[in-house]
Amino acid sequence: MSRKIGVSRPRQKSSGEVREEGAAARRTGHVLLLDLPVQSACQPPSDVVEMDDSVRVLLEIPGVLTASVQVRVLGNRIEVTGEKPPDFPAGETSFLCLERVFGKFQRTFEVRGSVNLGEVSARMANGVLVITIPKIADRRGRERRIPVTAG
């Protein structure tokens, strides 16, 4: 089962004003991002933010080295894989509590809509991976005149 991301919902602003999220989607065309289920040791939490000119996927992966993260575009899917190594000494360790998750992770997002998957970029800062997917102008519904020739 996949989760649909990008549904408009009210968001409370700090000034007390309520703004509708996803308003940019109505102005620039529809973008749909599906979070596809995968089998992995852990699934880092993610946020999806739609801007006027792009869609951004933010994955929280603290303790993961930039060199161990791979972001790939496969057709209309964006796949993020990596590994969070354990940070405790090797050998026999006695835990009183272990809530953090270590190991390989994978997240896959299917992207539909007016986006340019050829220009996807990714950067990591402060344990957050930010994937930016630029939007393109939606050309559906625009009038385009076709010249009619004789003969």
C-alpha positions as CSV (number, residue, x, y, z in Angstrom):
1,M,0.0,0.0,0.0
2,S,1.4,3.4,-0.9
3,R,0.8,6.7,0.8
4,K,-0.4,9.7,-1.3
5,I,1.6,12.8,-0.4
6,G,0.5,16.3,-1.5
7,V,-3.0,16.6,-0.2
8,S,-4.0,20.1,0.7
9,R,-4.7,20.8,4.3
10,P,-4.9,23.9,6.5
11,R,-1.8,24.9,8.3
12,Q,-1.6,27.2,11.2
13,K,0.9,30.1,10.7
14,S,2.7,31.6,13.7
15,S,0.7,34.9,13.3
16,G,-2.6,33.0,13.9
17,E,-3.5,33.2,10.2
18,V,-4.6,29.9,8.5
19,R,-3.2,29.3,5.1
20,E,-4.1,26.5,2.7
21,E,-1.1,24.3,1.8
22,G,-0.8,23.1,-1.8
23,A,-2.1,26.4,-3.2
24,A,0.9,26.6,-5.5
25,A,-0.2,23.3,-7.0
26,R,-3.4,24.8,-8.2
27,R,-1.5,27.7,-9.8
28,T,1.3,25.8,-11.5
29,G,-0.2,22.4,-12.3
30,H,-0.7,19.2,-10.3
31,V,2.1,17.2,-8.8
32,L,1.5,13.9,-7.1
33,L,4.1,12.1,-5.0
34,L,3.5,8.6,-3.8
35,D,5.6,7.1,-1.0
36,L,6.0,3.4,-2.2
37,P,6.4,0.7,0.4
38,V,9.8,-1.1,0.5
39,Q,11.4,-3.7,2.8
40,S,14.3,-2.2,4.7
41,A,15.8,-2.2,8.2
42,C,14.6,1.3,8.8
43,Q,12.6,4.0,7.1
44,P,13.8,7.5,7.8
45,P,10.9,10.0,8.3
46,S,10.3,12.4,5.4
47,D,8.5,15.6,4.6
48,V,7.3,16.8,1.2
49,V,7.1,20.5,0.6
50,E,5.7,22.1,-2.6
51,M,7.2,25.4,-3.5
52,D,6.2,27.7,-6.5
53,D,9.1,26.4,-8.6
54,S,9.9,22.9,-7.1
55,V,8.9,20.1,-4.9
56,R,11.3,19.2,-2.1
57,V,11.6,15.9,-0.3
58,L,13.3,16.1,3.1
59,L,14.6,12.9,4.8
60,E,15.8,12.9,8.3
61,I,18.9,10.7,8.5
62,P,21.2,11.9,11.3
63,G,24.4,10.0,11.7
64,V,24.5,8.9,8.1
65,L,27.6,9.9,6.1
66,T,27.0,11.7,2.8
67,A,29.2,9.2,1.0
68,S,26.9,6.3,2.0
69,V,23.7,7.9,0.6
70,Q,22.6,7.2,-3.0
71,V,19.8,9.1,-4.8
72,R,18.7,7.6,-8.1
73,V,16.0,8.5,-10.6
74,L,14.5,5.4,-12.2
75,G,11.8,6.3,-14.7
76,N,9.3,8.4,-12.7
77,R,10.6,7.2,-9.3
78,I,13.2,8.6,-7.0
79,E,15.0,6.0,-4.9
80,V,17.0,6.9,-1.8
81,T,19.3,4.2,-0.3
82,G,21.9,4.3,2.4
83,E,23.2,2.8,5.6
84,K,23.4,4.1,9.1
85,P,26.3,2.3,10.8
86,P,26.1,1.5,14.5
87,D,28.1,3.9,16.7
88,F,28.7,1.6,19.6
89,P,31.8,-0.6,20.1
90,A,32.0,-3.8,18.2
91,G,31.7,-7.0,20.1
92,E,29.5,-7.9,23.1
93,T,27.6,-4.9,24.2
94,S,25.0,-4.9,27.0
95,F,22.2,-2.5,26.3
96,L,19.8,-1.3,29.0
97,C,17.7,0.4,26.2
98,L,18.2,0.5,22.5
99,E,15.6,2.6,20.6
100,R,17.7,4.0,17.7
101,V,17.7,2.1,14.5
102,F,20.8,1.2,12.5
103,G,21.3,-0.6,9.2
104,K,20.4,-0.2,5.6
105,F,17.5,2.0,4.6
106,Q,15.5,2.7,1.4
107,R,12.8,5.1,0.5
108,T,11.1,5.2,-2.9
109,F,8.9,8.0,-4.2
110,E,6.8,7.9,-7.4
111,V,6.5,11.3,-8.9
112,R,3.7,12.2,-11.3
113,G,2.9,15.6,-12.8
114,S,4.7,18.6,-14.3
115,V,8.2,18.1,-12.9
116,N,11.6,17.8,-14.5
117,L,13.1,14.5,-13.3
118,G,16.2,15.2,-15.4
119,E,17.2,18.1,-13.1
120,V,16.8,16.5,-9.7
121,S,19.4,17.7,-7.1
122,A,20.2,16.5,-3.6
123,R,22.2,18.0,-0.7
124,M,22.8,16.9,2.8
125,A,23.1,19.3,5.8
126,N,22.7,18.8,9.5
127,G,21.4,15.2,9.1
128,V,18.7,16.2,6.7
129,L,18.8,15.1,3.0
130,V,17.0,17.6,0.8
131,I,16.0,16.4,-2.7
132,T,14.8,19.2,-5.0
133,I,12.6,18.3,-8.0
134,P,12.1,21.4,-10.3
135,K,8.7,22.0,-11.7
136,I,8.0,22.7,-15.4
137,A,5.1,24.6,-16.9
138,D,2.1,22.5,-17.4
139,R,1.2,22.7,-21.1
140,R,-2.0,20.7,-21.0
141,G,-5.0,22.8,-21.8
142,R,-3.0,25.5,-23.6
143,E,-4.1,26.5,-27.1
144,R,-1.7,25.8,-29.8
145,R,-2.6,26.7,-33.4
146,I,-1.7,24.2,-36.1
147,P,-1.2,25.6,-39.6
148,V,-3.4,24.0,-42.2
149,T,-1.7,23.6,-45.6
150,A,-3.2,22.9,-49.0
151,G,-2.4,19.9,-51.1
